[in-house]
Structure formats: structure tokens, C-alpha cells
Amino acid sequence: MITDMHKYAFMVFHKEYDQFLSTLRDLGVVHIQEKQSVGDHTELQDMLNERKRVTAVMRHFKRLNSENGKVELAPARDIDKNQGFKLIEEIERLEEQKMQMQAVKQSLEKDIDYMTLWGDFSYTNIMHLKKAGFDVTFFSCPTSRYEPSWGEKYNAVLINNFQSVTYFITLTKEGTVIEIDAERPKMPDMGFSKLQLRFEQLKKDIQALDEKMIHLAASEYNTLDLLDRHLQNEFNRANVVVQTDLQASDKLMLLEGWTTEEHVPALEAALDKDGYFYQQLEIQENDRVPIKLKNSHFSKLYEPITRMFSLPKYTEYDPTPFLAPFFMLFFGLCFGDGGYGLLILLGCTLLKRKVDPTYKPYLTLFQYLGGMTVVVGILTGSFFGVSLIEVPAFQSIKGYFLNSDNLMTLSIVIGIIHIIYGKTVAAFQTTTQKGLKYAIAKFGWVFVIAALAIAFGLPMLNVHLSQTVIYLCYGVAAIGFLVAIFYNSPGKNVFFNFGAGLWNTYNMASGLLGDTLSYIRLFAIGLTGSILGGVFNQLADTMTEGLPGVARFIGMLLILLIGHSINFALCMISSLVHPIRLIFVEYYKNAEFEGGGRDYVPFKKA
């Protein structure tokens, strides 16, 4: 659900404004109404860029600390902004230096690889020959184009043949014109031995720089974290000042903000104590009210899925508790294998004991998803690709397992229920937003779909209804249809309503079929995973059939591990992507969820 919000206006004398902001920040319950964009203010942009520099260094340090195992971080030093950015500049300089050294290292590696073709020689000797009046020239050409006559004419000396390329030099008197159809490669500035020495020294320099950076990561991470919080507080305060209106010749400061209903008493008590003027305002239709979600322990786990699309508007229902049970069911149907579900459940249970508390809600979510997959796997009789219905021990209860026909029918039934569910939510949401008369037509369509689904759907599922019940369903559908046709636009004339009703009927009929068929993918994806798991089981059996006992066991184990790992990964991707798609496309469309809300972020100390 969405927490109730209250809007306030604060009027403060300019000399008391700093103290007032300190009071608000200490309370930490007021979300400041943003009237101006941060992008329109250079000062705020500069502050954001400063924080980006700090957070970039912190991310690098965090990665270094995690790579080096359990590192004991030094306590934070409370340094001022100038000292902090001197530290940042020093770290950035070291990073730039390392990048330059890495570039030189790559260049040296290429030169060393190339010089292995020419061998180890001294440029000093070449210079001695130059002083004696002889030129040494380096050449390379395809081996097929090398002419032996070059040896007699230009004293060509073959150095190496590699990958159909010939490398050679010529020794000629200074000034001799050499007419050879070959390339003159650009040679490195030093010989092979010196290149290697320089390369080894450069590796030592890089290692020393890395060690220095690792030391800084452990000794300064908390210091940078504290600096980042100071910068965030500075930005938040500056942003509040930007959002403040100046009144009465800049003598009075007018600020608007939001707080949750539970924080109203504490806010008003603190402001009354210090004598600040405030007034609660009516929420207007065009107000962008900040959103704070408040859900049960179970529903709260699914809030990240809601945020993937968007937070709801203040006038909408929070979709989280409505999507939570269906997402869990969709995930289980798509994964469909009890063995995989058991792996997820056990793996998340074990990891919860070791991971950071921040990640525990995600593991709890996957515990629920894994548990639902186990339930679906038991109902369908699939366990690590093994069809339990074919196992002799389960022959007595094989009639209780769901087969592919049952699963396809179940997927369609779930789809119809989910569509009706979404349209019911939309009707109630319209009632809350606009009033009951604007939702009557929506309720009419809910009754039409539900009544026809009972009248026609249940007999197809071998659920026999009395003629009285069937006629009753027809009557409910007829009444609902008439209401949807003639009362879809309250306040409009009957002809307008009739025309709009016919158009809505066409859209409803065409959209309903396509929406329902979308849910068949639940059955198809789950069936594909089970079949693929069975294929890997069969491969493990047939491919190792001729091997002796121990070798066959090892071979089967390797095939099963590789095969089921691939299948598990594919199932995991499909079981996350498709349920999210069904929620975002089918449910959000039928529930008429728009989204576009923004987070409730109170002004407080970082």
C-alpha cells in the first residue's frame, strides 16, 4: 500500500533559516518539494560532479578490498573538503600513471614479440658499422618473393622465416641505393635484451603502484565514505535553498515539503517548540506526491519488481501486493521442475547465513520462488528432468499428476482469472480516484467476462452446472453488457455512450483473446525445461553405455552436471523474464496502472 502523505508550507524569517534547515535535517522526515530542476543550477551540478569523482574512487577501492579477501579497514579520518580532494587528485594521478604504464607495457610486449623474430643483437654494433661507412637495413617480405640474388648484390643475410614471411638484413656501403621489392619495418628503439629488462622493470613498477593502491584502499575507504556523506549533506542543503521561494523583499523564506502521516505529530511538535510558522496544505490534482510503499513482509519482497517498471502515482493502488502471489505462481509454472526448485530453496537458505544483510531480502524472495517451483514440480511429476509418472514407485498415484493437457488448460484458466483480477483492480481504483459512477461500466465488463467464463468454461472442464446456474450467468452477463454499453461515460448522452460502448466491446473482444493466449507460454516454457532436462538424462545414459562401472559413473555425472547447469540457467532466465513480462504487459494494462511516481526522500543527514 501507499503511505498517506501530508503537504506543508513553511514560512521562516531569513536570519533564522539556517537554524530552521538544521532542525528539518535533524528530524529527517520532510521530503522537499522540488520546484526547480537541479540541471538548471551550475553550483548543484558541480556538487554532483564532485560526488561522482568520490564515488568512482570508492567503487574502485571497494573492488580492491573485496579482491584481497578480508581486509581490515582503517577508521575514517574527518577531513575537510580541500584535503579530501587533494586525496582524490592523488588517487586519480596514480590511476592515470598506471594507465600510462599499462599502455607502455602493451607496447613493449608487442616490441618483444617482434624482436624474437630478429633475435638478440646490439644497436651499438650497428652504430659502429655506421661509423665505419656501412649501412645495416632491415627488410621483410613474403618468402615466395625473396630473391637469393640479393645476397650477392646487397650482402643480404637471412635472419628468420616465420609464417611464410622472410626477415633479412642487408649490409651495404653508405649511400648505396638498394632496389629491393620488400618492406622496411619500423624497428624498436632498443634490442631484445634491453626490451626485456625494461619490461621486467615496468612490471615491478606496476606491482609497486598496485600495492600502494591496495594500501590506500584499506586505509582511506572509510575516510572517503565520510567525505561522500559530507558532500551529500552539502548538496542536500544547497538544493533546499534552491527550492526556497523568497518573499517580502527576500526577508521571508517559503518552503514546501511532504511528510508521512505517522511523522506529522513529531514534525509539528518540533516546529511548535521552536516557534516556526507552518501550514498544512491541500493536495492538488497536479501535485507530484512522493511515494513511500508500506507492505507486509511477503509483499515487500516484490517491491524491486514494481520499481523495475515505475512507482505508482499517489492516486493509484500499489500494485505490489496484487502482483506478488501471481508472480510467484508464474515463476513456478515456468521453471516447472521440483529438483531445480529444491536447489534454489536450499541454496538461498544456506547463503542467507553468510551474505550481507542487504541481500537477504532477495534470497528470501528466491526461497519463496523456489518453494513454489517445488510445489509445481510435485504436481507435474518432474524432478531433475525425470518424469515421476514413469517411476514404478509412483504408479499408484500417477493419476494425481498433471499432464501436458492439464497444464495447458491450467495456464489458460490462470490467464482468465488474472485478467479478471486486473480488471477488478482497475474498477476499484477508478472508484477511489473518480467515484463509483465512473467505475460502473468497468464492473460491468468484469461481470460479463466472469459470468461467461463460468457458463462456457466450467463445462469444458467437465464441471457440470445446472441449467438454472447457466441461465443466471447469462442474465448477469447481459445486465453487465447493457451497463457497459450504455453507461461507460457518465454525463454524456445515450448515443455517445452507445458508440463508445461498441468501440469498447470491439477492443475488449479482440484484446481478451490475445491476452489469454499469452498465458499459454507459462505451460510452454515449463514443458520445454522439463523436456530438455529429460534429454540430458537420456544423453548421460546412452553416451556412457559401453563404459565400465566407475568410468560410466564419472561420465554420466559430468554430462548431467553440464547439461542440467545449462538447462537450469535457461530456465532461470525464462522464469524471470516471462512472468515480469506478463505482469508489466498484461496485468498493468488490465489494471490500468500508469506509474510515474517518485520516491519519498526526506531531507536528513547522510
C-alpha positions in Angstrom: 0.0 0.0 0.0 1.0 3.6 -0.4 1.6 5.6 2.8 -0.6 8.6 3.3 1.3 11.9 2.7 0.7 15.4 4.1 1.8 18.6 2.3 3.2 21.5 4.3 4.3 25.1 3.7 6.9 26.7 6.0 7.5 30.4 6.3 10.7 31.4 8.1 12.5 34.7 8.7 15.7 34.8 6.6 18.0 35.2 9.6 16.5 32.0 11.2 16.6 30.0 8.0 19.9 28.2 8.6 18.7 27.1 12.1 15.4 26.0 10.6 17.1 23.9 8.0 19.2 22.2 10.7 16.0 21.4 12.6 14.4 19.9 9.5 17.6 17.9 8.7 17.8 16.6 12.3 14.1 15.5 12.1 14.8 13.7 8.8 11.1 13.3 7.9 10.4 16.1 5.3 10.7 15.5 1.5 11.3 18.9 0.0 9.0 20.0 -2.8 11.2 20.4 -5.9 10.1 23.4 -7.9 13.4 23.9 -9.9 15.5 21.3 -11.7 19.0 20.5 -10.4 20.2 20.7 -14.0 19.4 24.4 -14.2 21.9 25.3 -11.5 25.6 25.2 -12.1 26.5 25.1 -8.4 24.4 22.0 -7.9 25.8 20.3 -11.0 29.3 21.0 -9.8 28.5 19.4 -6.4 27.1 16.3 -8.2 30.2 16.0 -10.3 32.3 16.2 -7.1 30.4 13.4 -5.6 30.8 11.4 -8.8 34.5 11.7 -8.5 34.5 10.4 -4.9 32.0 7.6 -5.6 34.1 6.4 -8.6 37.2 6.1 -6.4 35.2 4.4 -3.7 33.9 1.8 -6.1 37.4 1.1 -7.2 38.6 0.8 -3.6 35.6 -1.4 -2.7 36.6 -3.8 -5.6 40.2 -3.9 -4.5 39.2 -4.7 -0.9 36.9 -7.5 -2.0 39.6 -8.9 -4.3 42.0 -9.1 -1.4 39.8 -11.0 0.9 39.2 -9.9 4.5 40.8 -6.5 4.6 40.8 -4.6 7.9 39.7 -1.1 7.0 41.2 1.8 8.9 38.9 4.1 10.8 37.6 7.2 9.0 39.6 10.5 9.2 37.3 13.5 9.4 39.0 15.7 6.7 37.7 18.9 5.1 36.7 19.2 1.5 40.1 20.6 0.3 42.0 17.8 2.0 39.6 15.3 0.6 40.0 16.4 -3.0 43.8 16.5 -2.6 43.5 12.8 -1.7 41.2 12.2 -4.7 43.6 14.0 -7.0 46.5 11.9 -5.7 44.5 8.7 -6.3 43.4 9.8 -9.8 47.0 10.7 -10.6 48.1 7.2 -9.6 45.3 5.7 -11.7 46.4 7.8 -14.7 50.0 6.8 -14.1 49.0 3.1 -14.1 47.1 3.5 -17.3 50.1 5.1 -19.0 52.4 2.3 -17.6 49.9 -0.3 -18.9 50.0 1.3 -22.3 53.8 1.2 -22.3 53.7 -2.4 -21.2 51.5 -3.4 -24.0 53.8 -1.6 -26.5 56.8 -3.4 -25.0 55.1 -6.7 -25.3 54.5 -6.1 -29.0 58.1 -5.0 -29.5 59.5 -8.0 -27.6 57.3 -10.4 -29.7 58.5 -8.7 -32.8 62.2 -8.8 -31.8 62.1 -12.5 -31.2 61.9 -12.8 -35.0 65.1 -10.9 -35.4 67.0 -12.4 -32.4 69.1 -10.6 -29.8 71.5 -8.1 -31.3 73.1 -4.8 -30.2 72.3 -1.5 -31.7 75.8 -0.4 -30.6 77.4 -2.7 -33.1 75.2 -1.3 -35.8 76.3 2.2 -34.9 80.0 1.0 -35.1 79.3 -0.2 -38.6 77.7 3.1 -39.4 80.8 5.0 -38.3 82.9 2.6 -40.5 80.8 3.6 -43.5 78.4 0.7 -43.7 74.6 0.7 -43.5 72.6 -2.1 -42.0 69.0 -2.1 -43.3 66.1 -4.3 -42.1 63.7 -5.9 -44.6 60.7 -8.3 -44.6 58.8 -9.8 -47.4 56.7 -12.9 -48.3 59.0 -15.9 -48.6 57.9 -16.6 -52.2 59.2 -13.1 -53.2 62.6 -13.4 -51.6 65.4 -13.3 -54.3 68.7 -15.2 -53.5 70.5 -12.7 -55.8 70.0 -10.1 -53.1 72.7 -11.9 -51.1 75.3 -11.3 -53.8 74.2 -7.8 -54.8 73.4 -6.3 -51.3 75.1 -8.7 -48.9 71.6 -9.8 -47.8 71.6 -12.0 -44.7 68.6 -14.2 -43.9 67.6 -13.8 -40.2 64.3 -15.8 -39.9 61.4 -17.4 -41.7 58.1 -17.3 -39.9 54.6 -17.9 -41.2 55.7 -17.6 -44.9 57.4 -14.3 -44.2 61.2 -13.9 -44.6 63.1 -11.5 -42.4 66.6 -10.4 -43.5 69.1 -7.5 -43.4 71.5 -6.0 -46.0 75.0 -4.7 -45.3 75.9 -2.1 -47.9 78.3 0.8 -48.2 76.9 4.1 -47.0 74.9 5.8 -49.8 74.2 2.6 -51.8 70.8 2.7 -53.4 69.0 -0.6 -52.5 66.4 -1.6 -55.0 64.6 -4.5 -53.3 60.9 -5.3 -53.5 60.4 -5.7 -49.7 59.1 -3.7 -46.8 61.4 -1.8 -44.4 59.8 -2.4 -41.0 59.9 0.2 -38.2 62.3 -1.4 -35.7 62.1 -0.8 -31.9 64.4 1.7 -30.3 66.4 -1.0 -28.4 67.5 -4.6 -28.7 65.8 -7.7 -27.4 67.7 -7.8 -24.1 67.2 -4.2 -23.2 63.5 -4.5 -24.1 63.2 -7.4 -21.7 65.0 -5.6 -18.9 62.7 -2.6 -19.4 59.7 -4.8 -19.4 60.6 -6.5 -16.2 61.3 -3.2 -14.5 58.0 -1.9 -15.7 56.2 -4.9 -14.2 57.9 -4.2 -10.9 56.8 -0.5 -11.1 53.2 -1.5 -11.8 53.2 -4.0 -9.0 54.6 -1.4 -6.6 51.9 1.0 -7.7 49.2 -1.7 -7.2 50.4 -2.4 -3.7 50.3 1.3 -2.9 46.7 1.5 -4.2 45.7 -1.6 -2.2 47.1 0.1 0.9 45.2 3.3 0.1 42.0 1.3 -0.4 42.2 -0.2 3.1 43.4 2.9 4.8 41.3 5.6 3.1 38.0 3.9 2.1 36.2 4.9 5.3 37.6 8.4 5.0 36.2 8.8 1.5 32.9 7.3 2.7 32.7 10.1 5.4 33.7 12.7 2.8 31.0 11.5 0.5 28.4 11.9 3.2 29.6 15.4 3.9 29.3 16.2 0.2 25.8 14.7 0.1 24.7 16.8 3.1 26.2 19.9 1.5 24.3 19.1 -1.8 21.0 18.4 0.0 21.2 21.7 1.9 22.1 23.7 -1.2 19.3 22.0 -3.1 16.8 23.0 -0.3 17.9 26.6 -0.6 17.4 26.5 -4.4 13.9 25.2 -3.9 13.1 28.0 -1.5 11.0 31.0 -2.6 11.9 34.4 -1.4 9.1 36.6 -0.2 8.7 40.2 1.3 11.8 41.6 -0.3 13.8 38.5 0.4 13.1 38.7 4.2 10.9 35.6 4.3 11.8 32.2 3.1 8.9 30.0 1.8 9.5 26.3 1.5 7.1 23.4 0.7 7.5 19.8 1.6 5.9 16.4 2.3 5.9 14.1 5.2 4.2 10.8 6.0 1.1 10.7 8.3 3.0 8.8 11.0 5.6 11.6 11.2 3.1 14.5 11.4 3.0 14.7 15.2 6.8 14.7 15.6 7.2 17.4 12.9 4.5 19.7 14.3 5.8 19.3 17.8 9.4 20.2 16.9 8.3 23.3 14.8 5.9 24.5 17.6 8.7 24.2 20.1 11.0 26.5 18.1 8.2 28.8 17.1 8.4 28.3 13.3 5.3 29.1 11.2 3.9 26.2 9.1 0.6 25.4 7.5 -0.8 22.1 6.2 -1.9 22.4 2.5 -4.5 20.6 0.5 -3.0 18.1 -2.1 -3.8 19.4 -5.6 -4.5 17.2 -8.5 -1.3 18.2 -10.4 1.0 17.7 -7.3 3.8 15.1 -7.8 3.3 13.5 -4.4 6.4 11.5 -3.3 5.7 7.8 -2.8 6.6 5.6 0.2 5.5 2.0 0.0 4.4 0.1 3.1 3.7 -3.6 2.6 3.7 -6.8 4.5 6.8 -8.9 4.9 5.8 -11.1 2.0 4.7 -8.3 -0.4 7.7 -6.1 0.4 10.0 -8.7 -1.2 8.4 -8.0 -4.6 8.9 -4.2 -4.4 12.0 -4.4 -6.6 9.8 -5.8 -9.4 7.4 -2.8 -9.0 10.3 -0.4 -9.2 11.6 -2.0 -12.4 8.6 -0.5 -14.1 7.8 2.5 -12.0 6.5 3.5 -8.6 2.7 4.1 -8.7 1.2 7.5 -8.7 -0.2 8.7 -5.4 -3.8 8.3 -6.6 -3.2 4.7 -7.8 -3.1 1.5 -5.9 0.2 0.0 -5.0 0.5 -2.9 -7.5 3.0 -4.8 -5.3 0.6 -6.9 -3.1 -1.6 -7.6 -6.2 1.3 -8.9 -8.3 3.2 -10.8 -5.6 1.2 -14.1 -5.5 0.8 -14.3 -9.3 4.5 -13.6 -9.9 5.4 -16.4 -7.6 2.9 -18.8 -9.3 4.1 -17.8 -12.8 7.7 -18.4 -11.8 6.9 -21.8 -10.5 5.0 -22.8 -13.7 7.8 -21.5 -16.0 10.5 -23.3 -14.0 8.3 -26.4 -13.6 10.9 -28.8 -12.2 10.8 -29.7 -8.5 14.5 -30.7 -8.4 15.6 -27.2 -9.6 13.2 -25.6 -7.2 14.7 -27.6 -4.4 18.2 -26.4 -5.4 17.0 -22.8 -5.3 15.4 -23.2 -2.0 18.3 -24.9 -0.3 21.0 -22.7 -1.9 19.3 -19.5 -0.8 18.7 -20.9 2.7 22.4 -21.6 3.1 23.6 -18.3 1.6 21.3 -16.3 3.9 23.6 -17.3 6.8 26.7 -15.7 5.2 25.7 -12.8 3.0 25.4 -9.2 3.8 22.0 -8.3 5.4 21.3 -6.0 2.4 21.0 -9.1 0.1 18.9 -11.2 2.5 15.5 -10.0 1.2 16.5 -11.1 -2.3 17.4 -14.5 -1.1 14.1 -14.7 0.9 12.3 -13.8 -2.3 14.0 -16.7 -4.2 13.2 -19.0 -1.3 9.5 -18.4 -1.9 10.0 -18.8 -5.7 12.0 -22.0 -5.2 9.3 -23.3 -2.9 6.6 -22.6 -5.4 8.7 -24.4 -8.1 8.9 -27.4 -5.8 5.1 -27.5 -5.5 4.6 -27.2 -9.2 7.3 -29.9 -9.8 5.4 -32.2 -7.4 2.1 -31.6 -9.2 3.6 -32.1 -12.6 5.8 -35.0 -11.6 9.1 -33.5 -12.9 12.2 -33.8 -10.8 15.6 -33.0 -12.5 14.1 -34.0 -15.8 12.9 -37.3 -14.5 9.2 -38.0 -15.1 7.9 -39.4 -11.8 4.9 -40.8 -13.6 7.2 -43.4 -15.2 8.8 -44.4 -11.9 7.4 -47.7 -10.7 7.2 -46.5 -7.1 4.8 -43.7 -8.1 2.5 -45.8 -10.3 -0.2 -46.0 -7.6 -0.6 -42.2 -7.6 0.1 -41.4 -11.2 -3.4 -40.3 -11.8 -2.8 -37.3 -9.5 0.0 -35.8 -11.6 -0.8 -33.1 -14.1 -0.1 -34.0 -17.7 0.6 -31.6 -20.6 -3.1 -31.2 -21.5 -3.9 -30.4 -17.9 -1.1 -27.8 -17.7 -2.2 -26.1 -20.9 -5.8 -25.9 -19.6 -4.5 -24.7 -16.2 -2.4 -21.9 -17.9 -5.5 -20.6 -19.8 -7.6 -20.7 -16.6 -5.0 -18.8 -14.7 -4.8 -16.3 -17.5 -8.5 -15.7 -17.5 -8.5 -15.4 -13.7 -5.6 -12.9 -13.8 -7.3 -10.8 -16.5 -10.5 -10.6 -14.4 -8.4 -9.9 -11.4 -6.6 -7.0 -13.2 -9.9 -5.5 -14.5 -11.4 -5.8 -11.0 -8.5 -3.8 -9.6 -8.9 -1.2 -12.3 -12.6 -0.8 -11.4 -11.9 -0.4 -7.7 -9.1 2.0 -8.5 -11.4 4.2 -10.6 -13.9 4.1 -7.8 -11.3 5.5 -5.4 -9.9 8.1 -7.9 -13.1 9.4 -9.5 -16.2 7.9 -7.8 -18.4 4.8 -8.2 -20.4 6.1 -11.2 -17.2 6.2 -13.4 -16.4 2.6 -12.5 -19.8 1.0 -13.1 -19.0 0.2 -16.7 -15.7 -1.4 -15.6 -17.5 -3.5 -13.1 -20.0 -4.4 -15.9 -17.2 -5.9 -18.0 -15.9 -7.8 -15.0 -19.3 -9.4 -14.5 -19.6 -10.1 -18.3 -16.2 -11.9 -18.5 -16.6 -13.8 -15.2 -20.2 -14.9 -16.0 -19.3 -16.1 -19.5 -16.2 -17.8 -18.2 -18.3 -19.8 -15.7 -21.1 -20.6 -18.2 -18.8 -21.7 -21.0 -15.5 -22.5 -19.3 -16.6 -24.8 -16.5 -18.5 -27.3 -18.7 -15.4 -27.5 -20.9 -13.5 -28.5 -17.7 -16.1 -31.3 -17.1 -17.7 -29.2 -14.3 -21.4 -29.7 -14.9 -23.7 -26.8 -14.0 -27.4 -26.9 -13.6 -29.5 -25.1 -16.3 -30.6 -22.6 -13.6 -27.0 -21.6 -12.9 -26.2 -21.3 -16.6 -29.3 -19.0 -17.2 -28.3 -17.0 -14.2 -24.8 -16.5 -15.7 -26.4 -15.4 -19.0 -28.5 -12.9 -17.1 -25.6 -11.4 -15.2 -23.6 -11.2 -18.4 -26.5 -9.5 -20.2 -27.0 -6.9 -17.5 -23.3 -6.3 -17.2 -23.1 -5.8 -21.0 -26.0 -3.4 -21.1 -24.4 -1.3 -18.3 -21.0 -1.3 -20.1 -22.7 -0.3 -23.4 -25.0 2.5 -22.1 -23.2 3.9 -19.0 -19.5 4.0 -19.9 -19.2 7.8 -19.9 -21.3 9.4 -17.1 -22.7 12.7 -18.1 -22.7 12.0 -21.9 -25.8 11.4 -23.9 -27.1 7.9 -24.7 -25.9 7.9 -28.3 -22.3 8.9 -27.3 -22.3 6.1 -24.7 -23.7 3.6 -27.2 -21.0 4.4 -29.7 -18.2 4.3 -27.1 -19.6 1.1 -25.8 -19.5 -0.6 -29.2 -15.9 0.5 -29.6 -15.0 -0.8 -26.1 -16.7 -4.1 -27.0 -14.6 -4.5 -30.1 -11.4 -3.7 -28.1 -12.4 -6.0 -25.3 -13.2 -8.9 -27.6 -10.1 -8.6 -29.7 -7.8 -7.9 -26.7 -9.2 -10.6 -24.5 -8.3 -13.4 -26.8 -4.7 -12.2 -27.3 -4.2 -11.6 -23.6 -5.5 -15.1 -22.7 -3.3 -16.8 -25.3 -0.2 -15.0 -23.8 -0.6 -17.2 -20.7 -0.1 -20.4 -22.7 3.6 -19.5 -22.6 3.6 -20.5 -19.0 2.9 -24.0 -20.0 5.2 -24.0 -23.0 8.2 -22.7 -21.1 7.8 -25.1 -18.2 7.3 -28.0 -20.6 10.4 -27.1 -22.6 12.6 -27.1 -19.4 11.3 -30.5 -18.3 11.8 -32.0 -21.8 15.4 -30.6 -22.1 16.2 -32.0 -18.6 15.0 -35.4 -19.8 17.1 -35.1 -22.9 20.2 -34.6 -20.9 19.3 -37.6 -18.7 18.9 -39.7 -21.7 22.2 -38.5 -23.2 24.0 -39.3 -20.0 22.6 -42.9 -20.2 23.2 -43.6 -23.9 26.6 -41.9 -24.3 28.2 -43.9 -21.4 26.5 -47.2 -22.1 29.7 -49.0 -23.2 31.9 -47.8 -20.4 33.0 -49.8 -17.4 31.3 -49.1 -14.0 33.4 -46.3 -12.4 34.2 -44.6 -15.8 30.5 -44.7 -16.7 29.5 -43.2 -13.3 32.0 -40.3 -13.8 31.0 -39.8 -17.4 27.3 -39.7 -16.5 28.0 -37.3 -13.7 29.9 -34.9 -15.9 27.2 -34.9 -18.6 24.4 -34.5 -16.1 26.3 -31.6 -14.3 27.0 -29.8 -17.6 23.6 -30.4 -19.1 21.5 -29.6 -16.1 23.6 -26.5 -15.4 22.8 -25.2 -18.9 19.1 -26.1 -18.5 19.0 -24.5 -15.1 20.4 -21.2 -16.4 18.0 -21.2 -19.3 15.0 -22.0 -17.1 16.1 -19.3 -14.6 16.3 -16.6 -17.3 12.9 -17.6 -18.8 11.2 -17.9 -15.4 12.2 -14.4 -14.6 11.7 -12.7 -17.9 8.3 -14.1 -18.9 6.5 -13.5 -15.5 7.8 -10.0 -15.5 6.5 -9.5 -19.0 3.1 -10.9 -18.0 3.0 -8.5 -15.0 4.1 -5.4 -16.9 2.1 -6.0 -20.1 -1.0 -8.0 -19.2 -1.7 -7.1 -15.6 -0.6 -3.5 -15.7 -2.7 -3.0 -18.9 -5.8 -4.6 -17.5 -5.4 -2.9 -14.1 -4.8 0.4 -15.9 -1.7 1.0 -13.9 0.2 4.1 -15.2 3.1 4.6 -12.8 5.3 7.6 -12.8 5.6 8.2 -9.1 8.8 9.3 -7.4 10.5 8.1 -4.2 9.9 9.7 -0.8 13.4 11.0 0.0 13.4 13.0 3.3 15.9 15.8 3.9 18.3 14.4 6.5 21.9 13.8 7.4 23.6 11.2 5.2 
